[in-house]
Amino acid sequence: MDYRQGGGDREKPAVKRFLASSLAAFAALAVAVAPLAAQTQTAQPAKSAAPAPAAKPTPPATPSPTPAQTDAPPPYEAQLLRLAELIGALAYLRDLCGDGDGAAFRAKFASLVDTEGVTDARKESLAGAFNRGFRDYELTYRACTPTARAIVARFLDEASRIAKDVAIRYSD
């Protein structure tokens, strides 16, 4: 999935406002769970986490070129891809460490995809970043460790910074 949107003046104000509110909501979620992550730095028994369902490819629709499909990616594309990767890692690690809010991170990612996914290629790009973040940590961590908890805290902080930065810089 690919979540690019036309850049500059070509963006619709309503879409930009929705993106800003979605990113602000994610930043609020990240800020809200960051103190919980810091409090649970002590070792907890590991819980098994079910892997995220693989993104199902959608059948290709009949191609009809639109301006959004031929536009260059927005200036915040790299930040969104990094955010998607962080959300994927957090979805896995938070469930692994028993925090139980991996579904909330998946829901925030789905909202991001709905907002930014103007083309199938863009949706696939964002989904690939999410899955990469999820799978990389799934391969590395089978149990919650102090290092995994430190990574969660660091990723929550980074994701919150990215979400705030994109919302401030690129919203109306």
C-alpha positions in Angstrom: 0.0 0.0 0.0 1.2 3.5 -0.7 0.0 6.6 1.1 1.3 9.5 -0.9 -0.7 12.6 -1.5 -0.2 15.4 -3.9 2.1 18.1 -2.5 1.8 21.8 -2.1 -1.3 23.8 -3.2 -2.8 20.7 -4.9 -3.7 19.2 -1.5 -7.2 19.6 -0.4 -7.6 21.5 2.8 -10.0 18.9 4.3 -7.5 16.2 3.7 -4.7 18.2 5.3 -6.9 18.9 8.3 -7.7 15.2 8.6 -4.0 14.3 8.3 -3.2 16.8 11.0 -5.9 15.5 13.3 -4.8 11.9 12.7 -1.2 12.7 13.4 -2.1 14.7 16.5 -4.2 11.8 17.8 -1.3 9.4 17.2 1.0 11.9 19.0 -1.4 12.0 21.9 -1.5 8.2 22.0 2.3 8.0 22.0 2.6 10.6 24.7 -0.1 8.8 26.8 1.6 5.4 26.7 5.2 6.7 27.1 4.8 7.1 30.9 3.3 3.6 31.1 6.3 2.3 29.1 8.7 4.0 31.5 6.8 2.6 34.5 7.0 -0.9 33.3 10.7 -1.0 32.7 10.8 -3.7 35.3 10.8 -7.2 34.0 7.4 -8.7 33.4 6.6 -12.2 32.2 6.5 -12.4 28.4 3.1 -12.9 26.8 2.9 -14.5 23.4 1.8 -12.1 20.7 -0.1 -13.0 17.7 1.6 -11.8 14.6 -0.1 -9.0 12.7 -2.2 -10.2 9.8 -0.4 -9.8 6.5 -1.8 -7.1 4.3 -4.0 -8.6 1.7 -3.3 -7.3 -1.7 -6.3 -5.7 -3.3 -7.1 -6.7 -6.9 -6.0 -4.0 -9.3 -8.7 -1.7 -10.4 -9.0 -0.6 -14.0 -6.3 2.1 -14.3 -7.5 5.6 -14.9 -4.8 8.2 -14.7 -5.6 10.9 -12.2 -3.4 13.9 -11.2 -2.9 12.4 -7.7 -1.4 9.2 -9.3 1.2 11.1 -11.3 2.2 13.7 -8.8 5.4 13.5 -6.9 5.3 12.3 -3.3 4.7 14.9 -0.7 7.6 16.4 1.1 6.9 14.5 4.3 7.0 11.1 2.6 10.2 9.9 4.3 8.8 10.9 7.7 5.6 9.0 7.1 7.4 5.9 6.0 9.6 6.1 9.2 6.4 6.6 11.3 4.8 3.6 9.7 7.8 1.5 10.5 7.8 2.7 14.1 4.1 2.0 14.5 4.7 -1.6 13.2 7.6 -2.1 15.7 5.5 -0.7 18.5 2.5 -2.8 17.6 4.6 -5.9 18.1 6.8 -4.8 21.1 3.9 -3.4 23.2 2.0 -6.6 22.9 5.1 -8.7 23.5 5.8 -6.8 26.7 2.2 -7.3 27.9 1.0 -3.7 27.5 -1.9 -5.0 25.4 -2.3 -1.9 23.2 -0.9 -3.3 19.9 -4.3 -3.1 18.4 -4.5 0.7 19.1 -1.3 1.1 17.1 -2.7 -1.0 14.3 -5.8 1.2 14.3 -3.8 4.4 14.2 -1.8 2.9 11.3 -5.1 2.1 9.5 -6.2 5.7 10.0 -2.9 6.9 8.5 -3.4 4.6 5.5 -7.0 5.9 5.0 -5.8 9.4 5.1 -2.6 9.2 3.0 -3.5 6.2 0.7 -4.5 8.0 -2.5 -3.0 5.3 -4.7 -2.5 1.6 -4.3 1.3 2.0 -4.7 1.3 4.5 -1.8 -0.7 2.2 0.4 1.6 -0.7 -0.4 4.6 1.4 0.5 3.3 2.4 3.9 2.1 -1.2 4.6 5.5 -2.5 3.7 7.1 -0.1 6.1 4.7 -1.1 8.9 5.3 -4.8 8.2 9.1 -4.3 8.1 9.0 -2.7 11.5 6.8 -5.4 12.9 8.7 -8.4 11.4 12.2 -7.0 12.2 11.4 -7.0 15.9 9.4 -10.2 15.7 12.6 -11.9 14.5 14.7 -10.3 17.1 12.6 -10.5 20.3 10.7 -13.5 21.4 10.4 -12.3 25.0 10.1 -8.9 26.6 13.5 -7.8 27.9 14.8 -4.5 29.4 16.3 -3.7 26.1 12.9 -4.2 24.4 11.3 -1.8 26.9 14.0 0.8 26.2 13.3 0.5 22.5 9.6 1.0 23.1 10.3 4.2 25.1 12.6 5.5 22.4 10.3 4.6 19.6 7.3 6.2 21.3 9.3 9.4 21.7 10.5 9.4 18.0 7.0 8.6 16.7 5.5 11.4 18.7 8.1 13.9 17.4 7.5 12.8 13.8 3.7 13.0 14.1 3.9 16.5 15.7 6.5 17.7 13.2 4.4 16.6 10.2 1.2 18.0 11.6 2.8 21.4 12.4 4.7 21.8 9.2 2.2 20.5 6.7 -1.3 21.2 8.0 -3.3 24.3 7.4 
